[in-house]
Amino acid sequence: MEQRQTQRIKTISEFHRLRGLPKPEHPLISVVNYNDIVRPADIGDVNWILDFYQISLKRGINGKLKYGQQQYDFDEGIMFFISPNQVFRIEADAGISTEKSGWMLLIHPDFLWTGGLSKIIRQYDFFDYSVSEALFLSDKEETTITGIINHIRQEYHANIDKFSQSIILSHIETMLSYCERFYERQFITRKIANHKILDKLEKLLQDYYDDESLLLSGLPTVQYIAAKLNVSPNYLSRLLKNVTGQTTQQLIQDKVIDKAKEKLATTDLSISEIAYALGFEHPQSLTKLFKVKTKQSPQEFRQSLN
């Protein structure tokens, strides 16, 4: 199978040139209208990597955008976030054309150094979500975000002065804070779907501990669980935090302790044998985790049952 080529776009000016856009008014930041973008016919033949942030809101875009095996069809207006060095692919759709609209904000990391936003932006974990976990905006929320984008657009279209960068950075930070709020709302309003994911996680953990061949690989990891559920690790942990108050790692640990208690209560296996059977490399690791979770050692728990 032929390996797909990867193309890196290093600058915002290069992005403009490759997408048939005029030269950007500022080399480190740009707001682009989607209906102005010219997509090359072979856009889906390569993987893409950007050296800058891309924040987008899209409506009526034919095609799919993929992160690894994840994909999202842009039939509805949604918002998504790409950080530098993320690999993604766009699959063009040859179907019926629709009227595309929306915008794309491109921000080079060098633009963020003033004011400390370069550190703050890393705290927004939705930049690590895959596109299948995009942000669905209500009409009111979309109006709020688009209003901020229009302020950014107006500021950099105006004559650049010593205040321009700090004003634009302030708008970007405000927009990211709103997006954080809207993601919280999305977790709450999609409770049914979230509980289905929780049910699937419980079954995955049960199946993992029922399959001795899997246990040979060690304890189940957050990455393994997230991949099986077709979500990104950060998104899964945040979703579970909203539903259960615990992260994915904490839920995995609780399952491990439940299994350890079961074996301590129903078998004569030694602590070491139980630890290895549960996927621990060292028995001491089980003992340490057991004490943290139960305030008892495994041996003390076993003795308490007699």
C-alpha positions as CSV (number, residue, x, y, z in Angstrom):
1,M,0.0,0.0,0.0
2,E,1.4,3.4,-1.1
3,Q,2.2,5.6,1.9
4,R,0.4,8.9,1.9
5,Q,2.6,12.0,1.4
6,T,2.6,14.6,4.3
7,Q,2.9,18.3,3.5
8,R,3.8,20.9,6.1
9,I,2.6,24.5,5.7
10,K,5.1,26.6,7.7
11,T,3.7,30.1,7.4
12,I,0.3,31.8,7.1
13,S,1.6,33.5,3.9
14,E,2.3,30.1,2.4
15,F,-1.2,28.9,3.4
16,H,-2.8,31.9,1.6
17,R,-0.7,31.2,-1.5
18,L,-1.7,27.5,-1.6
19,R,-5.4,28.3,-1.1
20,G,-5.6,31.0,-3.8
21,L,-5.9,33.8,-1.3
22,P,-4.4,37.3,-1.4
23,K,-1.3,38.0,0.6
24,P,-2.2,38.3,4.3
25,E,-2.3,41.8,5.8
26,H,-0.3,40.5,8.8
27,P,2.3,37.7,8.5
28,L,1.3,36.2,11.9
29,I,-2.5,36.3,12.0
30,S,-5.3,36.2,9.4
31,V,-9.0,35.8,9.2
32,V,-10.2,34.0,6.1
33,N,-13.7,33.5,4.6
34,Y,-14.3,30.0,3.5
35,N,-16.1,31.0,0.3
36,D,-12.8,32.7,-0.8
37,I,-10.7,29.5,-0.4
38,V,-9.7,27.5,-3.5
39,R,-9.1,23.9,-2.7
40,P,-6.8,22.1,-5.1
41,A,-8.2,19.0,-6.7
42,D,-5.6,16.7,-5.1
43,I,-6.1,18.2,-1.6
44,G,-7.3,14.8,-0.3
45,D,-4.2,12.9,-1.5
46,V,-1.9,14.2,1.2
47,N,-1.8,14.6,5.0
48,W,-1.4,18.1,6.2
49,I,0.6,19.7,9.1
50,L,0.4,23.3,10.1
51,D,3.1,25.3,12.0
52,F,0.3,27.6,13.3
53,Y,-3.0,27.4,15.1
54,Q,-6.2,27.1,13.1
55,I,-9.6,27.9,14.6
56,S,-12.6,27.4,12.3
57,L,-16.3,27.6,12.0
58,K,-17.8,25.9,8.9
59,R,-21.1,25.6,7.3
60,G,-22.0,23.8,4.1
61,I,-18.5,22.5,3.3
62,N,-18.5,19.4,1.1
63,G,-16.1,16.8,2.2
64,K,-14.7,15.3,5.3
65,L,-11.7,16.1,7.5
66,K,-9.8,13.3,9.1
67,Y,-7.5,13.0,12.1
68,G,-6.0,9.5,11.9
69,Q,-9.1,7.2,11.6
70,Q,-11.5,9.8,12.9
71,Q,-13.6,11.8,10.5
72,Y,-16.3,14.4,10.6
73,D,-18.7,15.3,7.8
74,F,-19.3,19.1,7.6
75,D,-23.0,19.0,6.9
76,E,-23.7,21.3,9.9
77,G,-22.1,24.4,11.3
78,I,-19.5,23.4,13.7
79,M,-16.3,24.7,15.3
80,F,-13.0,22.9,15.5
81,F,-9.5,23.6,16.6
82,I,-6.1,22.5,15.2
83,S,-2.8,23.2,16.9
84,P,0.7,23.2,15.4
85,N,2.1,19.8,14.3
86,Q,-1.3,18.0,14.3
87,V,-1.7,15.7,11.3
88,F,-5.0,15.9,9.4
89,R,-6.5,15.1,6.0
90,I,-9.2,16.6,4.0
91,E,-11.3,14.3,1.8
92,A,-13.1,16.2,-1.0
93,D,-16.6,15.2,-1.8
94,A,-17.6,15.1,-5.4
95,G,-21.3,15.2,-4.5
96,I,-23.8,18.0,-4.9
97,S,-22.2,21.4,-4.1
98,T,-23.7,23.4,-1.3
99,E,-23.2,27.1,-0.5
100,K,-20.2,27.1,1.9
101,S,-19.7,29.7,4.5
102,G,-17.8,30.4,7.7
103,W,-14.4,31.6,8.6
104,M,-11.0,30.4,9.6
105,L,-8.7,32.2,12.1
106,L,-5.0,31.5,11.6
107,I,-2.6,32.4,14.4
108,H,1.2,31.8,14.3
109,P,2.6,31.0,17.8
110,D,5.0,33.9,17.5
111,F,2.0,36.3,17.6
112,L,1.0,35.0,21.1
113,W,4.2,35.7,23.0
114,T,3.2,39.2,24.0
115,G,0.8,39.1,27.0
116,G,1.5,35.5,27.9
117,L,-1.3,33.9,25.7
118,S,1.3,31.5,24.4
119,K,1.2,29.7,27.8
120,I,-2.5,30.1,28.3
121,I,-3.5,28.6,25.0
122,R,-1.9,25.3,26.0
123,Q,-4.4,25.0,28.8
124,Y,-7.4,24.7,26.4
125,D,-7.4,20.9,25.9
126,F,-9.9,21.1,23.0
127,F,-6.9,21.8,20.8
128,D,-6.0,18.1,21.5
129,Y,-9.5,16.8,20.6
130,S,-10.0,15.1,17.3
131,V,-12.4,16.6,14.8
132,S,-15.1,14.1,15.7
133,E,-15.3,15.9,19.0
134,A,-16.0,19.3,17.4
135,L,-18.0,22.0,19.1
136,F,-21.6,22.4,18.0
137,L,-22.8,26.0,18.5
138,S,-26.3,27.2,19.1
139,D,-27.4,30.2,17.0
140,K,-26.8,32.5,20.0
141,E,-23.4,31.0,20.7
142,E,-22.4,31.3,17.0
143,T,-23.4,35.0,17.0
144,T,-21.2,35.6,20.1
145,I,-18.1,33.9,18.5
146,T,-18.6,35.4,15.1
147,G,-18.9,38.9,16.7
148,I,-15.5,38.4,18.3
149,I,-14.0,37.3,15.0
150,N,-15.4,40.4,13.4
151,H,-13.7,42.6,16.0
152,I,-10.4,40.8,15.3
153,R,-10.9,41.2,11.5
154,Q,-11.7,44.9,11.9
155,E,-8.6,45.5,14.1
156,Y,-6.1,43.9,11.8
157,H,-7.7,45.5,8.7
158,A,-7.2,48.9,10.4
159,N,-3.9,50.7,10.5
160,I,-1.6,48.6,12.8
161,D,-0.4,50.6,15.8
162,K,1.2,49.8,19.2
163,F,-2.2,48.8,20.6
164,S,-3.3,46.4,17.8
165,Q,-1.6,43.2,19.0
166,S,-2.7,43.5,22.6
167,I,-6.3,44.2,21.5
168,I,-6.4,41.2,19.1
169,L,-4.8,39.0,21.8
170,S,-7.5,40.1,24.2
171,H,-10.2,39.1,21.7
172,I,-8.6,35.7,21.1
173,E,-8.5,35.0,24.8
174,T,-12.1,36.0,25.2
175,M,-13.1,33.7,22.3
176,L,-11.2,30.8,23.8
177,S,-12.9,31.3,27.2
178,Y,-16.3,31.3,25.5
179,C,-15.4,28.1,23.6
180,E,-14.4,26.5,27.0
181,R,-17.9,27.5,28.3
182,F,-19.7,26.1,25.3
183,Y,-17.8,22.8,25.5
184,E,-19.0,22.5,29.1
185,R,-22.6,23.1,27.9
186,Q,-22.1,20.5,25.2
187,F,-21.1,17.9,27.7
188,I,-24.2,18.6,29.8
189,T,-26.7,18.7,26.9
190,R,-25.3,15.4,25.4
191,K,-25.7,13.4,28.6
192,I,-27.4,10.5,26.9
193,A,-24.6,10.0,24.4
194,N,-22.1,10.5,27.2
195,H,-23.7,7.8,29.4
196,K,-23.6,5.4,26.4
197,I,-19.8,6.0,26.2
198,L,-19.6,5.3,30.0
199,D,-21.4,2.0,29.5
200,K,-19.1,1.1,26.6
201,L,-16.1,1.9,28.8
202,E,-17.4,-0.4,31.6
203,K,-17.8,-3.2,29.1
204,L,-14.3,-2.6,27.7
205,L,-12.7,-2.9,31.1
206,Q,-14.7,-6.0,31.9
207,D,-13.7,-7.6,28.6
208,Y,-10.1,-6.5,29.2
209,Y,-9.9,-8.4,32.5
210,D,-11.7,-11.4,31.0
211,D,-9.0,-11.7,28.3
212,E,-5.7,-13.1,29.7
213,S,-4.0,-12.3,26.4
214,L,-4.7,-8.6,26.9
215,L,-3.5,-8.6,30.4
216,L,-0.1,-9.8,29.1
217,S,0.3,-6.2,27.8
218,G,-0.1,-4.8,31.3
219,L,-2.7,-2.5,32.8
220,P,-5.3,-1.0,30.5
221,T,-4.2,2.6,29.5
222,V,-6.2,5.7,28.9
223,Q,-4.9,5.7,25.3
224,Y,-6.1,2.1,24.8
225,I,-9.6,2.9,26.1
226,A,-9.9,6.1,24.1
227,A,-8.8,4.4,20.9
228,K,-11.4,1.6,21.4
229,L,-14.1,4.3,22.0
230,N,-13.0,6.3,19.0
231,V,-12.4,9.5,21.0
232,S,-9.3,11.4,21.9
233,P,-7.8,10.7,25.5
234,N,-8.3,14.3,26.6
235,Y,-11.9,14.5,25.4
236,L,-12.7,11.2,27.1
237,S,-11.3,12.3,30.4
238,R,-13.1,15.6,30.3
239,L,-16.4,13.9,29.3
240,L,-16.1,11.4,32.2
241,K,-15.2,14.1,34.6
242,N,-18.5,15.8,33.7
243,V,-20.5,12.6,34.0
244,T,-18.9,10.9,36.9
245,G,-16.6,13.4,38.6
246,Q,-13.6,11.1,37.8
247,T,-11.1,11.0,35.0
248,T,-10.5,8.0,32.8
249,Q,-7.4,7.0,34.8
250,Q,-9.4,7.1,38.0
251,L,-12.1,4.9,36.6
252,I,-9.5,2.4,35.4
253,Q,-7.9,2.3,38.8
254,D,-11.3,1.8,40.5
255,K,-11.9,-1.2,38.2
256,V,-8.5,-2.6,39.0
257,I,-9.1,-2.3,42.7
258,D,-12.5,-4.0,42.3
259,K,-10.9,-6.9,40.5
260,A,-8.2,-7.1,43.2
261,K,-10.8,-7.2,46.0
262,E,-12.6,-10.0,44.1
263,K,-9.4,-12.1,43.9
264,L,-8.4,-11.4,47.5
265,A,-11.9,-12.5,48.6
266,T,-12.4,-15.6,46.4
267,T,-9.0,-17.1,45.8
268,D,-5.9,-18.2,47.8
269,L,-3.6,-16.4,45.3
270,S,-0.7,-14.5,46.9
271,I,-0.6,-10.7,46.6
272,S,2.2,-11.1,44.0
273,E,0.2,-13.5,42.0
274,I,-2.8,-11.2,42.0
275,A,-0.7,-8.3,41.0
276,Y,0.8,-10.1,38.0
277,A,-2.7,-11.4,37.1
278,L,-4.0,-7.9,37.0
279,G,-1.3,-6.6,34.7
280,F,1.1,-5.0,37.3
281,E,4.8,-5.3,36.6
282,H,5.6,-5.1,40.3
283,P,3.5,-6.3,43.3
284,Q,4.4,-3.2,45.2
285,S,2.5,-1.1,42.6
286,L,-0.7,-2.9,43.4
287,T,-0.1,-2.6,47.2
288,K,0.5,1.2,46.8
289,L,-2.6,1.8,44.7
290,F,-4.7,-0.4,46.9
291,K,-3.7,1.6,50.0
292,V,-4.4,4.9,48.3
293,K,-7.9,3.7,47.2
294,T,-9.0,1.8,50.3
295,K,-6.8,3.0,53.2
296,Q,-5.8,-0.7,53.7
297,S,-3.1,-3.0,52.3
298,P,-4.3,-6.0,50.2
299,Q,-3.3,-8.3,53.1
300,E,-5.3,-6.2,55.6
301,F,-8.3,-6.3,53.4
302,R,-8.1,-10.1,53.1
303,Q,-7.7,-10.5,56.8
304,S,-10.8,-8.2,57.4
305,L,-12.9,-10.7,55.5
306,N,-12.2,-13.5,58.1
